[in-house]
Amino acid sequence: VELVTAAAERRKGFARAALSILLRRADEAGQDLVLLAERGNPAEGLYRALGFEDDGVEGLSPRLRRRAR
């Protein structure tokens, strides 16, 4: 799944809402959620706040993982 928020719609909670749904479903399934982010992505703070942690690099992109809870 690729999640992109239009520039005019950023910082309105859409990405947080979408990720929260995905995280809930991943937790229910007992699965980790992994995402790739561009270096310097301004959403990194959101990812960290939602529990994502560094999990290596894939290609040129940092890989972040949020372990199932």
CHARMM-style PDB file with segment names, atoms N, HN, CA, C and O in Angstrom:
ATOM      1  N   VAL     1       0.851  -1.172   0.000  1.00  0.00      PROA
ATOM      2  CA  VAL     1       0.000   0.000   0.000  1.00  0.00      PROA
ATOM      3  C   VAL     1       0.893   1.229   0.000  1.00  0.00      PROA
ATOM      4  O   VAL     1       1.851   1.305   0.768  1.00  0.00      PROA
ATOM      5  N   GLU     2       0.590   2.161  -0.834  1.00  0.00      PROA
ATOM      6  HN  GLU     2      -0.189   2.100  -1.458  1.00  0.00      PROA
ATOM      7  CA  GLU     2       1.329   3.423  -0.845  1.00  0.00      PROA
ATOM      8  C   GLU     2       0.392   4.508  -0.338  1.00  0.00      PROA
ATOM      9  O   GLU     2      -0.738   4.639  -0.809  1.00  0.00      PROA
ATOM     10  N   LEU     3       0.867   5.273   0.614  1.00  0.00      PROA
ATOM     11  HN  LEU     3       1.785   5.166   0.996  1.00  0.00      PROA
ATOM     12  CA  LEU     3       0.069   6.345   1.201  1.00  0.00      PROA
ATOM     13  C   LEU     3       0.756   7.674   0.913  1.00  0.00      PROA
ATOM     14  O   LEU     3       1.892   7.903   1.329  1.00  0.00      PROA
ATOM     15  N   VAL     4       0.062   8.534   0.206  1.00  0.00      PROA
ATOM     16  HN  VAL     4      -0.861   8.348  -0.132  1.00  0.00      PROA
ATOM     17  CA  VAL     4       0.585   9.855  -0.121  1.00  0.00      PROA
ATOM     18  C   VAL     4      -0.513  10.865   0.200  1.00  0.00      PROA
ATOM     19  O   VAL     4      -1.671  10.677  -0.171  1.00  0.00      PROA
ATOM     20  N   THR     5      -0.141  11.926   0.886  1.00  0.00      PROA
ATOM     21  HN  THR     5       0.801  12.079   1.187  1.00  0.00      PROA
ATOM     22  CA  THR     5      -1.095  12.986   1.202  1.00  0.00      PROA
ATOM     23  C   THR     5      -0.762  14.200   0.350  1.00  0.00      PROA
ATOM     24  O   THR     5       0.387  14.640   0.311  1.00  0.00      PROA
ATOM     25  N   ALA     6      -1.756  14.738  -0.327  1.00  0.00      PROA
ATOM     26  HN  ALA     6      -2.690  14.380  -0.296  1.00  0.00      PROA
ATOM     27  CA  ALA     6      -1.553  15.936  -1.136  1.00  0.00      PROA
ATOM     28  C   ALA     6      -1.038  17.067  -0.255  1.00  0.00      PROA
ATOM     29  O   ALA     6      -1.448  17.202   0.898  1.00  0.00      PROA
ATOM     30  N   ALA     7      -0.148  17.866  -0.797  1.00  0.00      PROA
ATOM     31  HN  ALA     7       0.185  17.756  -1.733  1.00  0.00      PROA
ATOM     32  CA  ALA     7       0.488  18.938  -0.028  1.00  0.00      PROA
ATOM     33  C   ALA     7      -0.540  19.833   0.668  1.00  0.00      PROA
ATOM     34  O   ALA     7      -0.343  20.216   1.821  1.00  0.00      PROA
ATOM     35  N   ALA     8      -1.608  20.160  -0.006  1.00  0.00      PROA
ATOM     36  HN  ALA     8      -1.767  19.848  -0.943  1.00  0.00      PROA
ATOM     37  CA  ALA     8      -2.621  21.060   0.578  1.00  0.00      PROA
ATOM     38  C   ALA     8      -3.388  20.407   1.720  1.00  0.00      PROA
ATOM     39  O   ALA     8      -4.042  21.096   2.502  1.00  0.00      PROA
ATOM     40  N   GLU     9      -3.312  19.081   1.821  1.00  0.00      PROA
ATOM     41  HN  GLU     9      -2.781  18.521   1.185  1.00  0.00      PROA
ATOM     42  CA  GLU     9      -4.063  18.364   2.857  1.00  0.00      PROA
ATOM     43  C   GLU     9      -3.189  17.847   3.994  1.00  0.00      PROA
ATOM     44  O   GLU     9      -3.684  17.164   4.891  1.00  0.00      PROA
ATOM     45  N   ARG    10      -1.922  18.158   3.968  1.00  0.00      PROA
ATOM     46  HN  ARG    10      -1.520  18.712   3.240  1.00  0.00      PROA
ATOM     47  CA  ARG    10      -1.018  17.667   5.007  1.00  0.00      PROA
ATOM     48  C   ARG    10      -1.288  18.369   6.331  1.00  0.00      PROA
ATOM     49  O   ARG    10      -1.784  19.495   6.381  1.00  0.00      PROA
ATOM     50  N   ARG    11      -0.940  17.659   7.400  1.00  0.00      PROA
ATOM     51  HN  ARG    11      -0.537  16.745   7.360  1.00  0.00      PROA
ATOM     52  CA  ARG    11      -1.059  18.167   8.776  1.00  0.00      PROA
ATOM     53  C   ARG    11      -2.523  18.357   9.192  1.00  0.00      PROA
ATOM     54  O   ARG    11      -2.837  19.202  10.030  1.00  0.00      PROA
ATOM     55  N   LYS    12      -3.402  17.561   8.596  1.00  0.00      PROA
ATOM     56  HN  LYS    12      -3.146  16.874   7.915  1.00  0.00      PROA
ATOM     57  CA  LYS    12      -4.825  17.600   8.952  1.00  0.00      PROA
ATOM     58  C   LYS    12      -5.286  16.295   9.594  1.00  0.00      PROA
ATOM     59  O   LYS    12      -6.463  16.144   9.920  1.00  0.00      PROA
ATOM     60  N   GLY    13      -4.365  15.354   9.774  1.00  0.00      PROA
ATOM     61  HN  GLY    13      -3.408  15.476   9.509  1.00  0.00      PROA
ATOM     62  CA  GLY    13      -4.690  14.111  10.463  1.00  0.00      PROA
ATOM     63  C   GLY    13      -5.072  12.947   9.572  1.00  0.00      PROA
ATOM     64  O   GLY    13      -5.384  11.868  10.076  1.00  0.00      PROA
ATOM     65  N   PHE    14      -5.056  13.135   8.254  1.00  0.00      PROA
ATOM     66  HN  PHE    14      -4.803  14.011   7.844  1.00  0.00      PROA
ATOM     67  CA  PHE    14      -5.452  12.047   7.362  1.00  0.00      PROA
ATOM     68  C   PHE    14      -4.482  10.867   7.440  1.00  0.00      PROA
ATOM     69  O   PHE    14      -4.911   9.718   7.544  1.00  0.00      PROA
ATOM     70  N   ALA    15      -3.188  11.144   7.391  1.00  0.00      PROA
ATOM     71  HN  ALA    15      -2.839  12.078   7.306  1.00  0.00      PROA
ATOM     72  CA  ALA    15      -2.197  10.066   7.437  1.00  0.00      PROA
ATOM     73  C   ALA    15      -2.246   9.359   8.784  1.00  0.00      PROA
ATOM     74  O   ALA    15      -2.152   8.133   8.842  1.00  0.00      PROA
ATOM     75  N   ARG    16      -2.392  10.112   9.859  1.00  0.00      PROA
ATOM     76  HN  ARG    16      -2.468  11.108   9.812  1.00  0.00      PROA
ATOM     77  CA  ARG    16      -2.492   9.496  11.193  1.00  0.00      PROA
ATOM     78  C   ARG    16      -3.705   8.580  11.265  1.00  0.00      PROA
ATOM     79  O   ARG    16      -3.615   7.473  11.797  1.00  0.00      PROA
ATOM     80  N   ALA    17      -4.834   9.029  10.734  1.00  0.00      PROA
ATOM     81  HN  ALA    17      -4.907   9.928  10.302  1.00  0.00      PROA
ATOM     82  CA  ALA    17      -6.049   8.215  10.758  1.00  0.00      PROA
ATOM     83  C   ALA    17      -5.856   6.935   9.948  1.00  0.00      PROA
ATOM     84  O   ALA    17      -6.211   5.850  10.408  1.00  0.00      PROA
ATOM     85  N   ALA    18      -5.297   7.058   8.749  1.00  0.00      PROA
ATOM     86  HN  ALA    18      -5.008   7.939   8.375  1.00  0.00      PROA
ATOM     87  CA  ALA    18      -5.085   5.889   7.898  1.00  0.00      PROA
ATOM     88  C   ALA    18      -4.110   4.910   8.544  1.00  0.00      PROA
ATOM     89  O   ALA    18      -4.359   3.705   8.559  1.00  0.00      PROA
ATOM     90  N   LEU    19      -3.010   5.418   9.073  1.00  0.00      PROA
ATOM     91  HN  LEU    19      -2.808   6.398   9.061  1.00  0.00      PROA
ATOM     92  CA  LEU    19      -2.027   4.548   9.718  1.00  0.00      PROA
ATOM     93  C   LEU    19      -2.600   3.905  10.976  1.00  0.00      PROA
ATOM     94  O   LEU    19      -2.284   2.754  11.276  1.00  0.00      PROA
ATOM     95  N   SER    20      -3.425   4.620  11.705  1.00  0.00      PROA
ATOM     96  HN  SER    20      -3.682   5.555  11.461  1.00  0.00      PROA
ATOM     97  CA  SER    20      -4.037   4.055  12.911  1.00  0.00      PROA
ATOM     98  C   SER    20      -4.922   2.864  12.568  1.00  0.00      PROA
ATOM     99  O   SER    20      -4.935   1.871  13.295  1.00  0.00      PROA
ATOM    100  N   ILE    21      -5.661   2.955  11.467  1.00  0.00      PROA
ATOM    101  HN  ILE    21      -5.651   3.762  10.876  1.00  0.00      PROA
ATOM    102  CA  ILE    21      -6.485   1.827  11.022  1.00  0.00      PROA
ATOM    103  C   ILE    21      -5.598   0.647  10.648  1.00  0.00      PROA
ATOM    104  O   ILE    21      -5.862  -0.487  11.048  1.00  0.00      PROA
ATOM    105  N   LEU    22      -4.545   0.916   9.877  1.00  0.00      PROA
ATOM    106  HN  LEU    22      -4.331   1.838   9.552  1.00  0.00      PROA
ATOM    107  CA  LEU    22      -3.634  -0.163   9.488  1.00  0.00      PROA
ATOM    108  C   LEU    22      -2.954  -0.790  10.697  1.00  0.00      PROA
ATOM    109  O   LEU    22      -2.785  -2.009  10.749  1.00  0.00      PROA
ATOM    110  N   LEU    23      -2.564   0.023  11.665  1.00  0.00      PROA
ATOM    111  HN  LEU    23      -2.701   1.013  11.623  1.00  0.00      PROA
ATOM    112  CA  LEU    23      -1.917  -0.500  12.873  1.00  0.00      PROA
ATOM    113  C   LEU    23      -2.870  -1.368  13.674  1.00  0.00      PROA
ATOM    114  O   LEU    23      -2.478  -2.416  14.186  1.00  0.00      PROA
ATOM    115  N   ARG    24      -4.112  -0.941  13.785  1.00  0.00      PROA
ATOM    116  HN  ARG    24      -4.431  -0.090  13.369  1.00  0.00      PROA
ATOM    117  CA  ARG    24      -5.100  -1.729  14.528  1.00  0.00      PROA
ATOM    118  C   ARG    24      -5.298  -3.087  13.857  1.00  0.00      PROA
ATOM    119  O   ARG    24      -5.341  -4.119  14.528  1.00  0.00      PROA
ATOM    120  N   ARG    25      -5.416  -3.079  12.547  1.00  0.00      PROA
ATOM    121  HN  ARG    25      -5.381  -2.242  12.002  1.00  0.00      PROA
ATOM    122  CA  ARG    25      -5.607  -4.340  11.813  1.00  0.00      PROA
ATOM    123  C   ARG    25      -4.371  -5.237  11.927  1.00  0.00      PROA
ATOM    124  O   ARG    25      -4.496  -6.452  12.082  1.00  0.00      PROA
ATOM    125  N   ALA    26      -3.194  -4.646  11.850  1.00  0.00      PROA
ATOM    126  HN  ALA    26      -3.092  -3.659  11.724  1.00  0.00      PROA
ATOM    127  CA  ALA    26      -1.968  -5.427  11.999  1.00  0.00      PROA
ATOM    128  C   ALA    26      -1.903  -6.043  13.390  1.00  0.00      PROA
ATOM    129  O   ALA    26      -1.539  -7.210  13.533  1.00  0.00      PROA
ATOM    130  N   ASP    27      -2.251  -5.269  14.416  1.00  0.00      PROA
ATOM    131  HN  ASP    27      -2.547  -4.321  14.299  1.00  0.00      PROA
ATOM    132  CA  ASP    27      -2.247  -5.795  15.781  1.00  0.00      PROA
ATOM    133  C   ASP    27      -3.224  -6.942  15.928  1.00  0.00      PROA
ATOM    134  O   ASP    27      -2.908  -7.957  16.549  1.00  0.00      PROA
ATOM    135  N   GLU    28      -4.413  -6.787  15.359  1.00  0.00      PROA
ATOM    136  HN  GLU    28      -4.670  -5.963  14.855  1.00  0.00      PROA
ATOM    137  CA  GLU    28      -5.427  -7.848  15.437  1.00  0.00      PROA
ATOM    138  C   GLU    28      -4.934  -9.132  14.778  1.00  0.00      PROA
ATOM    139  O   GLU    28      -5.278 -10.230  15.213  1.00  0.00      PROA
ATOM    140  N   ALA    29      -4.134  -8.993  13.735  1.00  0.00      PROA
ATOM    141  HN  ALA    29      -3.854  -8.100  13.381  1.00  0.00      PROA
ATOM    142  CA  ALA    29      -3.592 -10.144  13.012  1.00  0.00      PROA
ATOM    143  C   ALA    29      -2.268 -10.629  13.611  1.00  0.00      PROA
ATOM    144  O   ALA    29      -1.724 -11.647  13.182  1.00  0.00      PROA
ATOM    145  N   GLY    30      -1.753  -9.892  14.610  1.00  0.00      PROA
ATOM    146  HN  GLY    30      -2.196  -9.066  14.958  1.00  0.00      PROA
ATOM    147  CA  GLY    30      -0.478 -10.262  15.216  1.00  0.00      PROA
ATOM    148  C   GLY    30       0.708 -10.039  14.300  1.00  0.00      PROA
ATOM    149  O   GLY    30       1.714 -10.742  14.405  1.00  0.00      PROA
ATOM    150  N   GLN    31       0.604  -9.064  13.397  1.00  0.00      PROA
ATOM    151  HN  GLN    31      -0.213  -8.493  13.312  1.00  0.00      PROA
ATOM    152  CA  GLN    31       1.662  -8.805  12.435  1.00  0.00      PROA
ATOM    153  C   GLN    31       2.293  -7.446  12.653  1.00  0.00      PROA
ATOM    154  O   GLN    31       1.623  -6.484  13.031  1.00  0.00      PROA
ATOM    155  N   ASP    32       3.597  -7.381  12.408  1.00  0.00      PROA
ATOM    156  HN  ASP    32       4.141  -8.162  12.101  1.00  0.00      PROA
ATOM    157  CA  ASP    32       4.293  -6.100  12.422  1.00  0.00      PROA
ATOM    158  C   ASP    32       3.861  -5.295  11.200  1.00  0.00      PROA
ATOM    159  O   ASP    32       3.397  -5.857  10.208  1.00  0.00      PROA
ATOM    160  N   LEU    33       4.017  -3.994  11.280  1.00  0.00      PROA
ATOM    161  HN  LEU    33       4.394  -3.537  12.086  1.00  0.00      PROA
ATOM    162  CA  LEU    33       3.773  -3.128  10.126  1.00  0.00      PROA
ATOM    163  C   LEU    33       5.095  -2.471   9.773  1.00  0.00      PROA
ATOM    164  O   LEU    33       5.751  -1.881  10.631  1.00  0.00      PROA
ATOM    165  N   VAL    34       5.483  -2.573   8.516  1.00  0.00      PROA
ATOM    166  HN  VAL    34       4.951  -3.053   7.819  1.00  0.00      PROA
ATOM    167  CA  VAL    34       6.756  -2.041   8.038  1.00  0.00      PROA
ATOM    168  C   VAL    34       6.471  -0.984   6.983  1.00  0.00      PROA
ATOM    169  O   VAL    34       5.598  -1.163   6.134  1.00  0.00      PROA
ATOM    170  N   LEU    35       7.208   0.111   7.037  1.00  0.00      PROA
ATOM    171  HN  LEU    35       7.918   0.257   7.726  1.00  0.00      PROA
ATOM    172  CA  LEU    35       7.056   1.128   6.000  1.00  0.00      PROA
ATOM    173  C   LEU    35       8.412   1.621   5.555  1.00  0.00      PROA
ATOM    174  O   LEU    35       9.398   1.568   6.291  1.00  0.00      PROA
ATOM    175  N   LEU    36       8.429   2.101   4.331  1.00  0.00      PROA
ATOM    176  HN  LEU    36       7.628   2.144   3.733  1.00  0.00      PROA
ATOM    177  CA  LEU    36       9.621   2.721   3.766  1.00  0.00      PROA
ATOM    178  C   LEU    36       9.337   4.208   3.654  1.00  0.00      PROA
ATOM    179  O   LEU    36       8.255   4.608   3.225  1.00  0.00      PROA
ATOM    180  N   ALA    37      10.293   5.014   4.034  1.00  0.00      PROA
ATOM    181  HN  ALA    37      11.172   4.689   4.382  1.00  0.00      PROA
ATOM    182  CA  ALA    37      10.110   6.466   3.987  1.00  0.00      PROA
ATOM    183  C   ALA    37      11.313   7.096   3.315  1.00  0.00      PROA
ATOM    184  O   ALA    37      12.433   6.596   3.427  1.00  0.00      PROA
ATOM    185  N   GLU    38      11.082   8.179   2.627  1.00  0.00      PROA
ATOM    186  HN  GLU    38      10.173   8.586   2.536  1.00  0.00      PROA
ATOM    187  CA  GLU    38      12.196   8.907   2.039  1.00  0.00      PROA
ATOM    188  C   GLU    38      13.011   9.544   3.155  1.00  0.00      PROA
ATOM    189  O   GLU    38      12.473   9.933   4.191  1.00  0.00      PROA
ATOM    190  N   ARG    39      14.297   9.642   2.932  1.00  0.00      PROA
ATOM    191  HN  ARG    39      14.735   9.326   2.090  1.00  0.00      PROA
ATOM    192  CA  ARG    39      15.150  10.320   3.923  1.00  0.00      PROA
ATOM    193  C   ARG    39      14.668  11.756   4.092  1.00  0.00      PROA
ATOM    194  O   ARG    39      14.367  12.433   3.109  1.00  0.00      PROA
ATOM    195  N   GLY    40      14.597  12.215   5.321  1.00  0.00      PROA
ATOM    196  HN  GLY    40      14.842  11.665   6.120  1.00  0.00      PROA
ATOM    197  CA  GLY    40      14.183  13.583   5.591  1.00  0.00      PROA
ATOM    198  C   GLY    40      12.682  13.804   5.472  1.00  0.00      PROA
ATOM    199  O   GLY    40      12.226  14.948   5.469  1.00  0.00      PROA
ATOM    200  N   ASN    41      11.912  12.735   5.374  1.00  0.00      PROA
ATOM    201  HN  ASN    41      12.282  11.806   5.376  1.00  0.00      PROA
ATOM    202  CA  ASN    41      10.453  12.855   5.271  1.00  0.00      PROA
ATOM    203  C   ASN    41       9.924  13.586   6.503  1.00  0.00      PROA
ATOM    204  O   ASN    41      10.197  13.168   7.628  1.00  0.00      PROA
ATOM    205  N   PRO    42       9.169  14.675   6.306  1.00  0.00      PROA
ATOM    206  CA  PRO    42       8.648  15.410   7.464  1.00  0.00      PROA
ATOM    207  C   PRO    42       7.669  14.603   8.302  1.00  0.00      PROA
ATOM    208  O   PRO    42       7.385  14.984   9.437  1.00  0.00      PROA
ATOM    209  N   ALA    43       7.146  13.502   7.779  1.00  0.00      PROA
ATOM    210  HN  ALA    43       7.377  13.192   6.857  1.00  0.00      PROA
ATOM    211  CA  ALA    43       6.218  12.665   8.535  1.00  0.00      PROA
ATOM    212  C   ALA    43       6.941  11.718   9.492  1.00  0.00      PROA
ATOM    213  O   ALA    43       6.292  10.955  10.208  1.00  0.00      PROA
ATOM    214  N   GLU    44       8.249  11.755   9.514  1.00  0.00      PROA
ATOM    215  HN  GLU    44       8.776  12.375   8.933  1.00  0.00      PROA
ATOM    216  CA  GLU    44       8.981  10.840  10.387  1.00  0.00      PROA
ATOM    217  C   GLU    44       8.579  11.001  11.849  1.00  0.00      PROA
ATOM    218  O   GLU    44       8.516  10.016  12.585  1.00  0.00      PROA
ATOM    219  N   GLY    45       8.309  12.217  12.270  1.00  0.00      PROA
ATOM    220  HN  GLY    45       8.360  13.017  11.672  1.00  0.00      PROA
ATOM    221  CA  GLY    45       7.860  12.435  13.646  1.00  0.00      PROA
ATOM    222  C   GLY    45       6.556  11.713  13.930  1.00  0.00      PROA
ATOM    223  O   GLY    45       6.372  11.160  15.015  1.00  0.00      PROA
ATOM    224  N   LEU    46       5.646  11.716  12.958  1.00  0.00      PROA
ATOM    225  HN  LEU    46       5.795  12.166  12.077  1.00  0.00      PROA
ATOM    226  CA  LEU    46       4.385  10.982  13.094  1.00  0.00      PROA
ATOM    227  C   LEU    46       4.665   9.495  13.230  1.00  0.00      PROA
ATOM    228  O   LEU    46       4.111   8.831  14.106  1.00  0.00      PROA
ATOM    229  N   TYR    47       5.518   8.977  12.368  1.00  0.00      PROA
ATOM    230  HN  TYR    47       5.968   9.517  11.656  1.00  0.00      PROA
ATOM    231  CA  TYR    47       5.828   7.550  12.421  1.00  0.00      PROA
ATOM    232  C   TYR    47       6.403   7.170  13.780  1.00  0.00      PROA
ATOM    233  O   TYR    47       6.022   6.151  14.355  1.00  0.00      PROA
ATOM    234  N   ARG    48       7.301   7.971  14.284  1.00  0.00      PROA
ATOM    235  HN  ARG    48       7.611   8.800  13.817  1.00  0.00      PROA
ATOM    236  CA  ARG    48       7.903   7.697  15.598  1.00  0.00      PROA
ATOM    237  C   ARG    48       6.834   7.758  16.704  1.00  0.00      PROA
ATOM    238  O   ARG    48       6.817   6.921  17.607  1.00  0.00      PROA
ATOM    239  N   ALA    49       5.949   8.753  16.620  1.00  0.00      PROA
ATOM    240  HN  ALA    49       5.962   9.432  15.886  1.00  0.00      PROA
ATOM    241  CA  ALA    49       4.891   8.888  17.623  1.00  0.00      PROA
ATOM    242  C   ALA    49       3.949   7.679  17.621  1.00  0.00      PROA
ATOM    243  O   ALA    49       3.365   7.338  18.649  1.00  0.00      PROA
ATOM    244  N   LEU    50       3.810   7.042  16.470  1.00  0.00      PROA
ATOM    245  HN  LEU    50       4.284   7.319  15.635  1.00  0.00      PROA
ATOM    246  CA  LEU    50       2.944   5.864  16.366  1.00  0.00      PROA
ATOM    247  C   LEU    50       3.674   4.568  16.714  1.00  0.00      PROA
ATOM    248  O   LEU    50       3.095   3.485  16.640  1.00  0.00      PROA
ATOM    249  N   GLY    51       4.940   4.684  17.092  1.00  0.00      PROA
ATOM    250  HN  GLY    51       5.410   5.564  17.152  1.00  0.00      PROA
ATOM    251  CA  GLY    51       5.671   3.516  17.570  1.00  0.00      PROA
ATOM    252  C   GLY    51       6.608   2.871  16.572  1.00  0.00      PROA
ATOM    253  O   GLY    51       7.162   1.810  16.862  1.00  0.00      PROA
ATOM    254  N   PHE    52       6.809   3.469  15.404  1.00  0.00      PROA
ATOM    255  HN  PHE    52       6.359   4.331  15.169  1.00  0.00      PROA
ATOM    256  CA  PHE    52       7.733   2.906  14.425  1.00  0.00      PROA
ATOM    257  C   PHE    52       9.173   3.154  14.876  1.00  0.00      PROA
ATOM    258  O   PHE    52       9.502   4.203  15.429  1.00  0.00      PROA
ATOM    259  N   GLU    53      10.022   2.152  14.621  1.00  0.00      PROA
ATOM    260  HN  GLU    53       9.755   1.300  14.172  1.00  0.00      PROA
ATOM    261  CA  GLU    53      11.436   2.246  14.977  1.00  0.00      PROA
ATOM    262  C   GLU    53      12.282   1.869  13.763  1.00  0.00      PROA
ATOM    263  O   GLU    53      11.806   1.197  12.849  1.00  0.00      PROA
ATOM    264  N   ASP    54      13.539   2.308  13.764  1.00  0.00      PROA
ATOM    265  HN  ASP    54      13.925   2.854  14.507  1.00  0.00      PROA
ATOM    266  CA  ASP    54      14.456   1.979  12.674  1.00  0.00      PROA
ATOM    267  C   ASP    54      14.576   0.469  12.529  1.00  0.00      PROA
ATOM    268  O   ASP    54      14.658  -0.262  13.516  1.00  0.00      PROA
ATOM    269  N   ASP    55      14.585   0.015  11.273  1.00  0.00      PROA
ATOM    270  HN  ASP    55      14.519   0.609  10.471  1.00  0.00      PROA
ATOM    271  CA  ASP    55      14.683  -1.414  10.994  1.00  0.00      PROA
ATOM    272  C   ASP    55      15.528  -1.646   9.745  1.00  0.00      PROA
ATOM    273  O   ASP    55      15.225  -2.527   8.940  1.00  0.00      PROA
ATOM    274  N   GLY    56      16.570  -0.866   9.588  1.00  0.00      PROA
ATOM    275  HN  GLY    56      16.816  -0.151  10.241  1.00  0.00      PROA
ATOM    276  CA  GLY    56      17.471  -1.052   8.464  1.00  0.00      PROA
ATOM    277  C   GLY    56      17.171  -0.126   7.302  1.00  0.00      PROA
ATOM    278  O   GLY    56      16.519   0.906   7.456  1.00  0.00      PROA
ATOM    279  N   VAL    57      17.658  -0.517   6.142  1.00  0.00      PROA
ATOM    280  HN  VAL    57      18.188  -1.356   6.017  1.00  0.00      PROA
ATOM    281  CA  VAL    57      17.506   0.276   4.922  1.00  0.00      PROA
ATOM    282  C   VAL    57      17.119  -0.687   3.814  1.00  0.00      PROA
ATOM    283  O   VAL    57      17.632  -1.804   3.739  1.00  0.00      PROA
ATOM    284  N   GLU    58      16.219  -0.251   2.963  1.00  0.00      PROA
ATOM    285  HN  GLU    58      15.803   0.656   3.023  1.00  0.00      PROA
ATOM    286  CA  GLU    58      15.836  -1.041   1.794  1.00  0.00      PROA
ATOM    287  C   GLU    58      16.050  -0.169   0.569  1.00  0.00      PROA
ATOM    288  O   GLU    58      15.339   0.815   0.365  1.00  0.00      PROA
ATOM    289  N   GLY    59      17.023  -0.530  -0.238  1.00  0.00      PROA
ATOM    290  HN  GLY    59      17.601  -1.329  -0.072  1.00  0.00      PROA
ATOM    291  CA  GLY    59      17.416   0.329  -1.340  1.00  0.00      PROA
ATOM    292  C   GLY    59      18.018   1.599  -0.759  1.00  0.00      PROA
ATOM    293  O   GLY    59      18.999   1.540  -0.017  1.00  0.00      PROA
ATOM    294  N   LEU    60      17.441   2.737  -1.091  1.00  0.00      PROA
ATOM    295  HN  LEU    60      16.644   2.785  -1.694  1.00  0.00      PROA
ATOM    296  CA  LEU    60      17.890   4.017  -0.543  1.00  0.00      PROA
ATOM    297  C   LEU    60      16.974   4.522   0.565  1.00  0.00      PROA
ATOM    298  O   LEU    60      17.205   5.594   1.124  1.00  0.00      PROA
ATOM    299  N   SER    61      15.937   3.756   0.882  1.00  0.00      PROA
ATOM    300  HN  SER    61      15.749   2.885   0.428  1.00  0.00      PROA
ATOM    301  CA  SER    61      14.923   4.230   1.832  1.00  0.00      PROA
ATOM    302  C   SER    61      15.095   3.612   3.211  1.00  0.00      PROA
ATOM    303  O   SER    61      15.303   2.405   3.335  1.00  0.00      PROA
ATOM    304  N   PRO    62      15.008   4.439   4.246  1.00  0.00      PROA
ATOM    305  CA  PRO    62      14.986   3.885   5.591  1.00  0.00      PROA
ATOM    306  C   PRO    62      13.733   3.020   5.768  1.00  0.00      PROA
ATOM    307  O   PRO    62      12.646   3.381   5.318  1.00  0.00      PROA
ATOM    308  N   ARG    63      13.905   1.879   6.429  1.00  0.00      PROA
ATOM    309  HN  ARG    63      14.788   1.585   6.795  1.00  0.00      PROA
ATOM    310  CA  ARG    63      12.781   0.998   6.714  1.00  0.00      PROA
ATOM    311  C   ARG    63      12.441   1.155   8.197  1.00  0.00      PROA
ATOM    312  O   ARG    63      13.319   1.077   9.056  1.00  0.00      PROA
ATOM    313  N   LEU    64      11.176   1.374   8.481  1.00  0.00      PROA
ATOM    314  HN  LEU    64      10.463   1.438   7.783  1.00  0.00      PROA
ATOM    315  CA  LEU    64      10.704   1.528   9.852  1.00  0.00      PROA
ATOM    316  C   LEU    64       9.715   0.409  10.155  1.00  0.00      PROA
ATOM    317  O   LEU    64       8.931   0.017   9.291  1.00  0.00      PROA
ATOM    318  N   ARG    65       9.752  -0.099  11.371  1.00  0.00      PROA
ATOM    319  HN  ARG    65      10.389   0.220  12.073  1.00  0.00      PROA
ATOM    320  CA  ARG    65       8.883  -1.214  11.774  1.00  0.00      PROA
ATOM    321  C   ARG    65       8.155  -0.845  13.060  1.00  0.00      PROA
ATOM    322  O   ARG    65       8.729  -0.258  13.978  1.00  0.00      PROA
ATOM    323  N   ARG    66       6.891  -1.200  13.100  1.00  0.00      PROA
ATOM    324  HN  ARG    66       6.425  -1.676  12.354  1.00  0.00      PROA
ATOM    325  CA  ARG    66       6.118  -1.087  14.341  1.00  0.00      PROA
ATOM    326  C   ARG    66       5.670  -2.491  14.680  1.00  0.00      PROA
ATOM    327  O   ARG    66       4.870  -3.088  13.961  1.00  0.00      PROA
ATOM    328  N   ARG    67       6.185  -3.017  15.773  1.00  0.00      PROA
ATOM    329  HN  ARG    67       6.836  -2.532  16.358  1.00  0.00      PROA
ATOM    330  CA  ARG    67       5.905  -4.392  16.170  1.00  0.00      PROA
ATOM    331  C   ARG    67       4.463  -4.544  16.628  1.00  0.00      PROA
ATOM    332  O   ARG    67       3.896  -3.645  17.250  1.00  0.00      PROA
ATOM    333  N   ALA    68       3.885  -5.685  16.315  1.00  0.00      PROA
ATOM    334  HN  ALA    68       4.346  -6.415  15.811  1.00  0.00      PROA
ATOM    335  CA  ALA    68       2.500  -5.972  16.716  1.00  0.00      PROA
ATOM    336  C   ALA    68       2.381  -5.942  18.238  1.00  0.00      PROA
ATOM    337  O   ALA    68       3.298  -6.328  18.963  1.00  0.00      PROA
ATOM    338  N   ARG    69       1.248  -5.482  18.686  1.00  0.00      PROA
ATOM    339  HN  ARG    69       0.503  -5.168  18.097  1.00  0.00      PROA
ATOM    340  CA  ARG    69       1.003  -5.391  20.133  1.00  0.00      PROA
ATOM    341  C   ARG    69      -0.189  -6.231  20.513  1.00  0.00      PROA
ATOM    342  OT1 ARG    69      -0.556  -6.287  21.687  1.00  0.00      PROA
TER     343      ARG     69
END
